[in-house]
């Protein structure tokens, strides 16, 4: 444990930049990491740069990154984790926790009520990690992750919408779901 703590002192958090798009492929090789087109990443860098963070080793390797945003209105104003990934050789060192804490601090500064994220219901490792970070399952979203149309593509998969209340939500209202099971179309109709 102490070796992990000393390693984390050498880990540097810095803003995700356009140049990182040419250097982060090794981090994205994990089959559970969602990959997006360049335009998607650029959109986040333009509109929510404060939510885009890289964890970098002393020798300049990208250890992991997080992309997020703030969205919603009123008591639905929240931070959202779009993607969090850590390179396999840097896992179990606390880097994901550091990146999540950074996003939560930004969300607190923006007076968000909660932080949410979506995770495949089959991804037990990630679900358990988020639970250790204080997140709980808010609801299940039917067929959120598309499987694909190719003959041997995996089927569509449900997602858990996991949430963590922030200090602005003093009563924890953001953790009480009206419906525990929703369709993807309902997600965007509110």
N, C-alpha and C positions, 0 to 999 in steps of 0.2 A: 504494500500500500504506500509506504513512504517513497519508494522509487517512482510510483505514478505521480505523487504530489510534486516531486522534484522535476519530473519530466514536464508536467503541466506548466511549471514556472517558465519553461523555455518555449512553450507554445505561444505564438503571437496571433492575436485577432486583428484583422485589418479589413477595410472595405473590399468587397468583391468588385473587380474592375473588368472592363471589356477584354483586356489582355488575358484574363484568367480563362476565358472561353477556349483559348488555345492550349491550356495547360491542365485542365481538370478531367480529361477523359479517363485517366487511371482510377480516379475516385468513382466514376460512374459505371464501372464494370460490374458492380454488384447487381445480380438479377432483380433484387427487390427495389433498386433505385429507379425512380421514374426519370426517364430522359425526355427532354423537350428540345424543340428547334431553337436555333439561335435567336429568332425574333422574340420568342417567349422570354428568354433570359434577358435580352436587351430591354424589354418592356419593364421588367422588375428593376433593372439598374436605372432606368430613366424615372419611373414613377415612385419607387420606394427604395431608393439607394441606402437609406439608413437601416433597412431590414435585410440587406444582403451582405453577409459576412463570410470571410475565409479564415480558417485556422491553418496556420503555416508553421512548418518546422524551422529550426534555426538554419538549416541548409536550403531553405526556399521551397521545399516540397509542400504541395497542398495536401493537408491531412484530412480536411473536410470542409463543408460549407453549409450554410443555411440561407434560404431565400424565403421571404415572407412579405406581408403587407398589412396595412390597416384598412378596415372596411366596415360598412354598416352605419346605422344611425341610432341615436338615442341610446337605450340600454343594450342595443345590439352592436354598438361600436366596439370593435375588437381587433386584436392582432391575430393574424393567420399564418401558420407555418405551411408554406407551399411545399418545400422540400428540405430535408435534412439528411445529409449523408456523410459518413466518415469512411475513409479508405481502409480496406481490410487490415493492413499492417498497423494501423493506428487505433484500432478498436479496443475497447475495454480499458481505456486510459482516462476516461472522463471528458473527452473532447465534445461529444454530443451534449453533455450536460452544460458545459461552458457555452456552447453555441445557443442552446435553448435559453439559458439564463440571460444572455445578451439580448435575444429577441424579446424576452419578457420585460427586461428593463426598458427597452425602447417603447414597448406597449404601455408600460406604466407611465412613462414620461408623456405619452400621447393621451393619457387618461382613458385608456381602453378598459372595458369592464371585464374582459376575459381574453384568453388566447385559445384558439382552437386549431385542430389539425385533422386530417383524414388519414387513415391507415387501413391497409387490407386486413380483413378479418382473419386471414390465414397467417399473418405475420406476428406470431406469438412473441418473438424476441423483441420487436419494436413496441408492441402493446405493453409488455411487461416493463420495458425501459421507461416508457411514458408514464406508466403508473408509479414507478419509483420517483419520477420527477414531479408527482402531484396531480397528474391528469386522470380523469375518469371518463368512462364511456357515457356520452350524452345521448346518442341515438345511433341507429344503424341505417345506412343509406343503401338501398337495393341497387345492385348492378352499377355501382359508381365507377368501377374500373372496367373498361372495355377489354374483352379478350382478343378480338380480331376475327377476321373473316377467312383466313387461310385454313386449309383442311385440318391441320394439327395444332391450331391455335388454342390456347387455354380458354375456358369459358369466362364469361363476365363474372366479376367478383364484387361482393358487397364491401362496403367500407364502414368502419366505425368513425363517427365524429366524436373526437375526444376533446375535452375542455378542462381548463384550469381557470378558476376565478382569480381576478386580480384585486388589489386593494380598493379600487373604485366601486366594486360590487360588494359592498359591505354585508349584504344579506344572502349572498350566494344565489341570487335569482337566475343567473346565467347558466346554472347547472341543472335547472329543472326543465325537462323537455315536455312540451305539450303532447308530442307523439314520439314513441320510442323507435318506430320503424317508418321510414319515409322513402318515397321514390326520388330519383335524381331530379326529376322535373319540379318536385316540391321544394327542393333545396334552393333553387334559383327564383322561385315565384314569390318569396316573402319580401 
